[in-house]
């Protein structure tokens, strides 16, 4: 066995050990603790009114935030990849703000804007400590994913086909639906999957703006924290396992989409 081969094997072993210690073992322990007392105990824990309400709210917020961010992400990607305008670099930097700013800071900023006494605190409906605040926080946190997945795809495919369609009499709307969208569909799908995962797993910003009202503004991640703090470890593990299953489904979707995106 050559020295290079030994080094490769050693590096792989170190990498796998690192992943096992940080990811596989903790997640495995969560599932072990979850089903330690049987499947029925888990079923009873995830079908309580509080758990059903938290899961329903999480899905509702995700169902609102993801389509809005998808539309915005595609439009923003088109502007970054095709447009020429002043402030393009600033827009490009702003898109990455959710990656740089702590979600807790995002939640505090929303309170300063939409909370009582804030800049827009006199709206006819309540934003902070209600569902609209959770939606706004989730939208802000998950903004970059579709943009960052679609922009490089648009830059790679170019606009030659769109220009050819324009010379044949197609308007911009027709060119978008028949040429642009099919060429970026896997990038959009990948961004949507990442956005869904981020929305479902968001905690920091939602924790600040939600008020953590059980049965009203408590998402699934907040339910895990509440049960853990109340020493309901079995309930916390069950809710965590549900989040882990969603994450695994997301990983499976990403694994399925990525080869198709590369072949497109």
C-alpha positions, 0 to 999 in steps of 0.5 A: 500500500502506497503512502498516498493511499494510506493518507487518503484512507486516514483522511476518510477515517477522520472525516467519517469519525468526525461526522459520526461524533457530531451528527450520526451518534447524536441523531441516533440517540434522539431516535433511541430515546424517542422509541425507548418506551414504544411506538404508542408512547411516541404516537400519544406524544405527537398527537396531543393538541399542542403538538398538532397545533405546533405542527399545523402552524409550522406547515402553514408558515412554511406554505406561505413563506416558501412560495413568496420567497420562490417568486421573489428569488426567481425575480431577484435572480433574473435581475442579478444575472440579466440586469444592469443597474446601479446598486446591483452589488448592494442588492447582491450583498443584502441577499446574503444578510440572513446568512450573516445576521443572527436570527435573534437580531432579526427577531428584535429588528422586527419588534422595533419595526412592527411592535408596540411603539415601533415604526409600523406598530399602529397597523390595524392588525397585530404582527408581533406575537402573532402569526404574521410576525412568525411569517415575516421572520421566516421569510427573512431567514429563508430569502437567500436560498432560491436566489443563490441556487437560481442565479448561477444557473441563469448565468451558465445558460445565458440568454441566447435562447431568449434572444432567439425567441424574441427575434421570432416574435415571442414576448418576455412572458412567453420566453420566460415560461417556455425557455427560461423557467424550464432551464432553471427548474431544477435550480428552483426545485433545489432552492425550494427544498432548502427553503422548506428545510430552513423554514421548518427548522427556524427557531431564533427569530421565531422565538423572539417574535412569536410570544410562544403562546401554546396552541396559537403561536408555538411552532414545532421547534418552540414546542421542543424547547418548551417540553425540554424546559418542562422536563418532558424529555419523552415529548421533546425527543418525540418532537425532535424525532419528527423534525429529524424525519423532516430533515431526512426527507429534505436530504433525500429530496436534495439527493434526488434533485441534485443529479438532475440539476447537474444533467440539465 
